[in-house]
Amino acid sequence: MSITVYSKPACVQCTATTRALAAKGLAFDLVDLTEDAEALARVTELGYRQAPVVMTGDDHWAGFRPDKIAALA
């Protein structure tokens, strides 16, 4: 399963999300929304207005969600 975290600089929830994923030993790709206009358009089209946005296969969510991270295998 691939995991992509769309984040922005100085984002407390983004840092918490990436630390939780790393602590669980999960590999993920990190995309900075301030540097990638195409990625920003993609998450905006999904209706998200805050970072981080996490995409895992068919699931996606915004914000720091320990419950969602815990459910990842």
Jmol script that loads the backbone (N, CA, C; Angstrom):
load data "model"
ATOM      1  N   MET A   1       0.845  -1.172   0.000  1.00  0.00           N
ATOM      2  CA  MET A   1       0.000   0.000   0.000  1.00  0.00           C
ATOM      3  C   MET A   1       0.891   1.236   0.000  1.00  0.00           C
ATOM      4  N   SER A   2       0.561   2.204  -0.839  1.00  0.00           N
ATOM      5  CA  SER A   2       1.327   3.439  -0.851  1.00  0.00           C
ATOM      6  C   SER A   2       0.614   4.479   0.018  1.00  0.00           C
ATOM      7  N   ILE A   3       1.405   5.271   0.706  1.00  0.00           N
ATOM      8  CA  ILE A   3       0.884   6.333   1.563  1.00  0.00           C
ATOM      9  C   ILE A   3       1.528   7.630   1.103  1.00  0.00           C
ATOM     10  N   THR A   4       0.704   8.643   0.862  1.00  0.00           N
ATOM     11  CA  THR A   4       1.203   9.962   0.500  1.00  0.00           C
ATOM     12  C   THR A   4       0.654  10.967   1.501  1.00  0.00           C
ATOM     13  N   VAL A   5       1.539  11.788   2.037  1.00  0.00           N
ATOM     14  CA  VAL A   5       1.155  12.839   2.974  1.00  0.00           C
ATOM     15  C   VAL A   5       1.399  14.177   2.282  1.00  0.00           C
ATOM     16  N   TYR A   6       0.332  14.925   2.086  1.00  0.00           N
ATOM     17  CA  TYR A   6       0.419  16.265   1.518  1.00  0.00           C
ATOM     18  C   TYR A   6       0.464  17.232   2.689  1.00  0.00           C
ATOM     19  N   SER A   7       1.549  17.992   2.787  1.00  0.00           N
ATOM     20  CA  SER A   7       1.747  18.833   3.960  1.00  0.00           C
ATOM     21  C   SER A   7       2.171  20.237   3.557  1.00  0.00           C
ATOM     22  N   LYS A   8       2.406  21.059   4.574  1.00  0.00           N
ATOM     23  CA  LYS A   8       2.947  22.400   4.364  1.00  0.00           C
ATOM     24  C   LYS A   8       3.934  22.690   5.485  1.00  0.00           C
ATOM     25  N   PRO A   9       4.837  23.644   5.276  1.00  0.00           N
ATOM     26  CA  PRO A   9       5.845  23.953   6.295  1.00  0.00           C
ATOM     27  C   PRO A   9       5.207  24.480   7.583  1.00  0.00           C
ATOM     28  N   ALA A  10       5.864  24.226   8.702  1.00  0.00           N
ATOM     29  CA  ALA A  10       5.453  24.722  10.026  1.00  0.00           C
ATOM     30  C   ALA A  10       4.038  24.298  10.393  1.00  0.00           C
ATOM     31  N   CYS A  11       3.666  23.090  10.007  1.00  0.00           N
ATOM     32  CA  CYS A  11       2.322  22.555  10.267  1.00  0.00           C
ATOM     33  C   CYS A  11       2.425  21.515  11.382  1.00  0.00           C
ATOM     34  N   VAL A  12       1.858  21.839  12.538  1.00  0.00           N
ATOM     35  CA  VAL A  12       1.956  20.953  13.700  1.00  0.00           C
ATOM     36  C   VAL A  12       1.277  19.609  13.427  1.00  0.00           C
ATOM     37  N   GLN A  13       0.102  19.628  12.812  1.00  0.00           N
ATOM     38  CA  GLN A  13      -0.601  18.380  12.519  1.00  0.00           C
ATOM     39  C   GLN A  13       0.145  17.551  11.477  1.00  0.00           C
ATOM     40  N   CYS A  14       0.808  18.221  10.540  1.00  0.00           N
ATOM     41  CA  CYS A  14       1.609  17.500   9.537  1.00  0.00           C
ATOM     42  C   CYS A  14       2.765  16.768  10.203  1.00  0.00           C
ATOM     43  N   THR A  15       3.456  17.466  11.108  1.00  0.00           N
ATOM     44  CA  THR A  15       4.577  16.862  11.823  1.00  0.00           C
ATOM     45  C   THR A  15       4.113  15.686  12.666  1.00  0.00           C
ATOM     46  N   ALA A  16       2.994  15.852  13.368  1.00  0.00           N
ATOM     47  CA  ALA A  16       2.467  14.765  14.196  1.00  0.00           C
ATOM     48  C   ALA A  16       2.110  13.556  13.340  1.00  0.00           C
ATOM     49  N   THR A  17       1.542  13.801  12.167  1.00  0.00           N
ATOM     50  CA  THR A  17       1.149  12.711  11.273  1.00  0.00           C
ATOM     51  C   THR A  17       2.366  11.954  10.763  1.00  0.00           C
ATOM     52  N   THR A  18       3.372  12.677  10.287  1.00  0.00           N
ATOM     53  CA  THR A  18       4.549  11.994   9.740  1.00  0.00           C
ATOM     54  C   THR A  18       5.322  11.265  10.841  1.00  0.00           C
ATOM     55  N   ARG A  19       5.367  11.828  12.040  1.00  0.00           N
ATOM     56  CA  ARG A  19       6.040  11.144  13.155  1.00  0.00           C
ATOM     57  C   ARG A  19       5.307   9.867  13.532  1.00  0.00           C
ATOM     58  N   ALA A  20       3.985   9.909  13.546  1.00  0.00           N
ATOM     59  CA  ALA A  20       3.203   8.718  13.895  1.00  0.00           C
ATOM     60  C   ALA A  20       3.378   7.626  12.839  1.00  0.00           C
ATOM     61  N   LEU A  21       3.389   8.015  11.576  1.00  0.00           N
ATOM     62  CA  LEU A  21       3.601   7.028  10.503  1.00  0.00           C
ATOM     63  C   LEU A  21       4.994   6.405  10.622  1.00  0.00           C
ATOM     64  N   ALA A  22       5.992   7.238  10.849  1.00  0.00           N
ATOM     65  CA  ALA A  22       7.369   6.744  10.987  1.00  0.00           C
ATOM     66  C   ALA A  22       7.509   5.847  12.208  1.00  0.00           C
ATOM     67  N   ALA A  23       6.876   6.227  13.317  1.00  0.00           N
ATOM     68  CA  ALA A  23       6.953   5.422  14.535  1.00  0.00           C
ATOM     69  C   ALA A  23       6.347   4.043  14.337  1.00  0.00           C
ATOM     70  N   LYS A  24       5.375   3.962  13.437  1.00  0.00           N
ATOM     71  CA  LYS A  24       4.736   2.692  13.140  1.00  0.00           C
ATOM     72  C   LYS A  24       5.529   1.896  12.093  1.00  0.00           C
ATOM     73  N   GLY A  25       6.583   2.500  11.576  1.00  0.00           N
ATOM     74  CA  GLY A  25       7.418   1.829  10.584  1.00  0.00           C
ATOM     75  C   GLY A  25       6.826   1.836   9.188  1.00  0.00           C
ATOM     76  N   LEU A  26       5.935   2.772   8.920  1.00  0.00           N
ATOM     77  CA  LEU A  26       5.285   2.842   7.610  1.00  0.00           C
ATOM     78  C   LEU A  26       6.031   3.810   6.700  1.00  0.00           C
ATOM     79  N   ALA A  27       6.284   3.375   5.477  1.00  0.00           N
ATOM     80  CA  ALA A  27       6.924   4.230   4.484  1.00  0.00           C
ATOM     81  C   ALA A  27       5.864   5.131   3.858  1.00  0.00           C
ATOM     82  N   PHE A  28       6.253   6.368   3.581  1.00  0.00           N
ATOM     83  CA  PHE A  28       5.313   7.302   2.966  1.00  0.00           C
ATOM     84  C   PHE A  28       6.065   8.304   2.115  1.00  0.00           C
ATOM     85  N   ASP A  29       5.353   8.877   1.152  1.00  0.00           N
ATOM     86  CA  ASP A  29       5.887   9.960   0.335  1.00  0.00           C
ATOM     87  C   ASP A  29       5.360  11.258   0.923  1.00  0.00           C
ATOM     88  N   LEU A  30       6.203  12.265   1.007  1.00  0.00           N
ATOM     89  CA  LEU A  30       5.836  13.554   1.565  1.00  0.00           C
ATOM     90  C   LEU A  30       5.835  14.588   0.438  1.00  0.00           C
ATOM     91  N   VAL A  31       4.715  15.279   0.262  1.00  0.00           N
ATOM     92  CA  VAL A  31       4.582  16.277  -0.792  1.00  0.00           C
ATOM     93  C   VAL A  31       4.254  17.618  -0.142  1.00  0.00           C
ATOM     94  N   ASP A  32       5.060  18.633  -0.438  1.00  0.00           N
ATOM     95  CA  ASP A  32       4.855  19.976   0.099  1.00  0.00           C
ATOM     96  C   ASP A  32       3.862  20.715  -0.796  1.00  0.00           C
ATOM     97  N   LEU A  33       2.712  21.041  -0.241  1.00  0.00           N
ATOM     98  CA  LEU A  33       1.654  21.699  -1.013  1.00  0.00           C
ATOM     99  C   LEU A  33       2.028  23.116  -1.428  1.00  0.00           C
ATOM    100  N   THR A  34       2.979  23.727  -0.739  1.00  0.00           N
ATOM    101  CA  THR A  34       3.385  25.081  -1.108  1.00  0.00           C
ATOM    102  C   THR A  34       4.327  25.083  -2.311  1.00  0.00           C
ATOM    103  N   GLU A  35       4.845  23.910  -2.665  1.00  0.00           N
ATOM    104  CA  GLU A  35       5.781  23.810  -3.787  1.00  0.00           C
ATOM    105  C   GLU A  35       5.244  23.019  -4.968  1.00  0.00           C
ATOM    106  N   ASP A  36       4.058  22.429  -4.830  1.00  0.00           N
ATOM    107  CA  ASP A  36       3.498  21.579  -5.879  1.00  0.00           C
ATOM    108  C   ASP A  36       2.055  21.990  -6.160  1.00  0.00           C
ATOM    109  N   ALA A  37       1.881  22.851  -7.152  1.00  0.00           N
ATOM    110  CA  ALA A  37       0.551  23.385  -7.484  1.00  0.00           C
ATOM    111  C   ALA A  37      -0.402  22.288  -7.929  1.00  0.00           C
ATOM    112  N   GLU A  38       0.112  21.283  -8.615  1.00  0.00           N
ATOM    113  CA  GLU A  38      -0.733  20.171  -9.078  1.00  0.00           C
ATOM    114  C   GLU A  38      -1.267  19.376  -7.885  1.00  0.00           C
ATOM    115  N   ALA A  39      -0.424  19.134  -6.900  1.00  0.00           N
ATOM    116  CA  ALA A  39      -0.861  18.419  -5.693  1.00  0.00           C
ATOM    117  C   ALA A  39      -1.891  19.245  -4.933  1.00  0.00           C
ATOM    118  N   LEU A  40      -1.674  20.552  -4.837  1.00  0.00           N
ATOM    119  CA  LEU A  40      -2.629  21.429  -4.157  1.00  0.00           C
ATOM    120  C   LEU A  40      -3.980  21.389  -4.866  1.00  0.00           C
ATOM    121  N   ALA A  41      -3.975  21.402  -6.179  1.00  0.00           N
ATOM    122  CA  ALA A  41      -5.226  21.322  -6.943  1.00  0.00           C
ATOM    123  C   ALA A  41      -5.930  19.992  -6.692  1.00  0.00           C
ATOM    124  N   ARG A  42      -5.162  18.909  -6.609  1.00  0.00           N
ATOM    125  CA  ARG A  42      -5.722  17.578  -6.388  1.00  0.00           C
ATOM    126  C   ARG A  42      -6.443  17.500  -5.045  1.00  0.00           C
ATOM    127  N   VAL A  43      -5.815  17.972  -3.974  1.00  0.00           N
ATOM    128  CA  VAL A  43      -6.455  17.875  -2.660  1.00  0.00           C
ATOM    129  C   VAL A  43      -7.614  18.866  -2.532  1.00  0.00           C
ATOM    130  N   THR A  44      -7.504  20.008  -3.197  1.00  0.00           N
ATOM    131  CA  THR A  44      -8.594  20.982  -3.185  1.00  0.00           C
ATOM    132  C   THR A  44      -9.821  20.422  -3.900  1.00  0.00           C
ATOM    133  N   GLU A  45      -9.603  19.713  -5.003  1.00  0.00           N
ATOM    134  CA  GLU A  45     -10.716  19.081  -5.734  1.00  0.00           C
ATOM    135  C   GLU A  45     -11.435  18.047  -4.877  1.00  0.00           C
ATOM    136  N   LEU A  46     -10.714  17.433  -3.946  1.00  0.00           N
ATOM    137  CA  LEU A  46     -11.324  16.464  -3.037  1.00  0.00           C
ATOM    138  C   LEU A  46     -12.076  17.151  -1.894  1.00  0.00           C
ATOM    139  N   GLY A  47     -11.985  18.477  -1.827  1.00  0.00           N
ATOM    140  CA  GLY A  47     -12.717  19.230  -0.823  1.00  0.00           C
ATOM    141  C   GLY A  47     -11.929  19.572   0.423  1.00  0.00           C
ATOM    142  N   TYR A  48     -10.636  19.293   0.426  1.00  0.00           N
ATOM    143  CA  TYR A  48      -9.826  19.565   1.612  1.00  0.00           C
ATOM    144  C   TYR A  48      -9.335  21.006   1.610  1.00  0.00           C
ATOM    145  N   ARG A  49      -9.344  21.596   2.823  1.00  0.00           N
ATOM    146  CA  ARG A  49      -8.883  22.974   2.987  1.00  0.00           C
ATOM    147  C   ARG A  49      -7.821  23.090   4.075  1.00  0.00           C
ATOM    148  N   GLN A  50      -7.404  21.951   4.639  1.00  0.00           N
ATOM    149  CA  GLN A  50      -6.368  21.967   5.673  1.00  0.00           C
ATOM    150  C   GLN A  50      -5.368  20.860   5.403  1.00  0.00           C
ATOM    151  N   ALA A  51      -4.196  21.034   5.985  1.00  0.00           N
ATOM    152  CA  ALA A  51      -3.155  20.014   5.865  1.00  0.00           C
ATOM    153  C   ALA A  51      -2.969  19.380   7.243  1.00  0.00           C
ATOM    154  N   PRO A  52      -2.468  18.181   7.279  1.00  0.00           N
ATOM    155  CA  PRO A  52      -2.081  17.353   6.147  1.00  0.00           C
ATOM    156  C   PRO A  52      -3.283  16.645   5.532  1.00  0.00           C
ATOM    157  N   VAL A  53      -3.114  16.253   4.294  1.00  0.00           N
ATOM    158  CA  VAL A  53      -4.054  15.344   3.652  1.00  0.00           C
ATOM    159  C   VAL A  53      -3.282  14.052   3.423  1.00  0.00           C
ATOM    160  N   VAL A  54      -3.834  12.952   3.925  1.00  0.00           N
ATOM    161  CA  VAL A  54      -3.171  11.653   3.808  1.00  0.00           C
ATOM    162  C   VAL A  54      -3.978  10.790   2.850  1.00  0.00           C
ATOM    163  N   MET A  55      -3.294  10.207   1.870  1.00  0.00           N
ATOM    164  CA  MET A  55      -3.941   9.298   0.918  1.00  0.00           C
ATOM    165  C   MET A  55      -3.300   7.934   1.037  1.00  0.00           C
ATOM    166  N   THR A  56      -4.157   6.919   1.230  1.00  0.00           N
ATOM    167  CA  THR A  56      -3.693   5.539   1.360  1.00  0.00           C
ATOM    168  C   THR A  56      -4.598   4.664   0.520  1.00  0.00           C
ATOM    169  N   GLY A  57      -4.164   4.314  -0.656  1.00  0.00           N
ATOM    170  CA  GLY A  57      -5.006   3.477  -1.509  1.00  0.00           C
ATOM    171  C   GLY A  57      -6.326   4.172  -1.815  1.00  0.00           C
ATOM    172  N   ASP A  58      -7.435   3.582  -1.369  1.00  0.00           N
ATOM    173  CA  ASP A  58      -8.751   4.148  -1.642  1.00  0.00           C
ATOM    174  C   ASP A  58      -9.229   5.092  -0.553  1.00  0.00           C
ATOM    175  N   ASP A  59      -8.486   5.230   0.536  1.00  0.00           N
ATOM    176  CA  ASP A  59      -8.908   6.059   1.662  1.00  0.00           C
ATOM    177  C   ASP A  59      -8.103   7.354   1.688  1.00  0.00           C
ATOM    178  N   HIS A  60      -8.699   8.405   2.200  1.00  0.00           N
ATOM    179  CA  HIS A  60      -7.982   9.661   2.407  1.00  0.00           C
ATOM    180  C   HIS A  60      -8.671  10.449   3.503  1.00  0.00           C
ATOM    181  N   TRP A  61      -7.868  11.272   4.182  1.00  0.00           N
ATOM    182  CA  TRP A  61      -8.401  12.103   5.260  1.00  0.00           C
ATOM    183  C   TRP A  61      -7.501  13.314   5.448  1.00  0.00           C
ATOM    184  N   ALA A  62      -8.006  14.283   6.222  1.00  0.00           N
ATOM    185  CA  ALA A  62      -7.241  15.482   6.537  1.00  0.00           C
ATOM    186  C   ALA A  62      -7.050  15.583   8.040  1.00  0.00           C
ATOM    187  N   GLY A  63      -5.947  16.225   8.422  1.00  0.00           N
ATOM    188  CA  GLY A  63      -5.660  16.438   9.832  1.00  0.00           C
ATOM    189  C   GLY A  63      -4.931  15.256  10.447  1.00  0.00           C
ATOM    190  N   PHE A  64      -4.539  15.428  11.696  1.00  0.00           N
ATOM    191  CA  PHE A  64      -3.859  14.355  12.431  1.00  0.00           C
ATOM    192  C   PHE A  64      -4.919  13.400  12.951  1.00  0.00           C
ATOM    193  N   ARG A  65      -4.904  12.177  12.424  1.00  0.00           N
ATOM    194  CA  ARG A  65      -5.915  11.169  12.770  1.00  0.00           C
ATOM    195  C   ARG A  65      -5.230   9.905  13.292  1.00  0.00           C
ATOM    196  N   PRO A  66      -4.912   9.865  14.590  1.00  0.00           N
ATOM    197  CA  PRO A  66      -4.251   8.680  15.146  1.00  0.00           C
ATOM    198  C   PRO A  66      -5.066   7.408  14.939  1.00  0.00           C
ATOM    199  N   ASP A  67      -6.396   7.523  14.932  1.00  0.00           N
ATOM    200  CA  ASP A  67      -7.238   6.347  14.713  1.00  0.00           C
ATOM    201  C   ASP A  67      -7.033   5.759  13.322  1.00  0.00           C
ATOM    202  N   LYS A  68      -6.927   6.621  12.319  1.00  0.00           N
ATOM    203  CA  LYS A  68      -6.706   6.150  10.946  1.00  0.00           C
ATOM    204  C   LYS A  68      -5.306   5.572  10.795  1.00  0.00           C
ATOM    205  N   ILE A  69      -4.316   6.217  11.409  1.00  0.00           N
ATOM    206  CA  ILE A  69      -2.942   5.731  11.325  1.00  0.00           C
ATOM    207  C   ILE A  69      -2.817   4.377  12.009  1.00  0.00           C
ATOM    208  N   ALA A  70      -3.468   4.203  13.159  1.00  0.00           N
ATOM    209  CA  ALA A  70      -3.431   2.939  13.890  1.00  0.00           C
ATOM    210  C   ALA A  70      -4.045   1.806  13.073  1.00  0.00           C
ATOM    211  N   ALA A  71      -5.006   2.121  12.216  1.00  0.00           N
ATOM    212  CA  ALA A  71      -5.684   1.096  11.421  1.00  0.00           C
ATOM    213  C   ALA A  71      -4.862   0.654  10.207  1.00  0.00           C
ATOM    214  N   LEU A  72      -3.791   1.382   9.885  1.00  0.00           N
ATOM    215  CA  LEU A  72      -2.967   1.012   8.731  1.00  0.00           C
ATOM    216  C   LEU A  72      -2.106  -0.188   9.070  1.00  0.00           C
ATOM    217  N   ALA A  73      -1.986  -1.086   8.106  1.00  0.00           N
ATOM    218  CA  ALA A  73      -1.178  -2.301   8.317  1.00  0.00           C
ATOM    219  C   ALA A  73       0.258  -2.074   7.915  1.00  0.00           C
TER     220      ALA A  73
END
end "model"
wireframe off; spacefill off
backbone 0.3
color backbone group
